[in-house]
Amino acid sequence: MKILVVGAGGQIGTELIPHLQKTYGEDNIIAADLKSDIVERLSKSSRAVMLDATDAGAYSEVIREQKINRIYNLVALLSATGEKNPQIAWKINMGALLNSLEISKEYGCALFTPSSIGAFGESTPHTKTPQDTVMRPNTMYGVCKVSGELLSDYYYHRFGVDTRSVRFPGIISNGALPGGGTTDYAVEVFYEIVKIGNFTCPIPENSFMDMLYMPDALRACTELMDADPAKLRHRNSFNVTAMSFSPEILFAEIKKHVPGANFNYDIDPVKAAIADSWPDSLDDTCAREEWGWKPEWDLSGMVQDMLKAIRVKLA
Ligand code: AKB
């Protein structure tokens, strides 16, 4: 197995690379990113190449030269950034996906491209959101995710490309920071509380969203791609979740360990509207039944582990 991770320098890629190295062997994993400083950072702990995934020629060359047979396409502008520049979000998110699909078709690669809870919108049932339901997102990020799910299923049915993916909720992690997402507050709060004991939240206190702790997200990436294809009735994309909470609930949990922590709200209207349009809680039964998805981290375990890790990191 030879695996290429494109967009490897972001929040997921930074931790997916060591997870893949541990699972499939260091020499079999190649990290690719657009920016030279990120490639330099990645190259300290993995094989790394500079690559613009929207450049089809350069992308094909890497696949050919490195004899790649599985791709994780993590290239994306996230929800809040996408609203600042919708045209660029479409160009980057869909450009990288279309190239990944075409290349996978040509070179016989299996392809994982994460979708998101952002693929849902206001008209989606918000509680226990089913696997198959109304998908009419209100953001450009969501429009890209729904289009991506449809295109990925199209390439599977029409050309037999082995496309698989999950709808990630907010991912909480202590490696690289997320950037430009609506769920970022649930990571940023840990840094601010450990650093200065205060956090000003851009999301309303009672706005619920699904979340996953990074170790569970990494397992989803590998367990789905290694799953028996005969058991998959769905492909693009599976609902996955581990917990659903509002800022108020998360902050109360943090306060159990940092009693002096202080929380304020300064609502960002764009992020608040996005959060409001997304599900409050997903139903991930299909992922559980079709490939054995089972999260290991809940709110209380995640909060304790995050505080420990961020204290070490900032010490
Ligand atoms: C975002 O907030 O945009 C992402 C996501 C849920 O896809 N973290």
Boltz pocket constraint, residues with backbone or C-beta under 6 A from the ligand:
constraints:
  - pocket:
      binder: B
      contacts: [[A, 78], [A, 79], [A, 80], [A, 115], [A, 116], [A, 117], [A, 118], [A, 141], [A, 168], [A, 169], [A, 170], [A, 171], [A, 178], [A, 180], [A, 181], [A, 182], [A, 183], [A, 184]]
      max_distance: 6.0
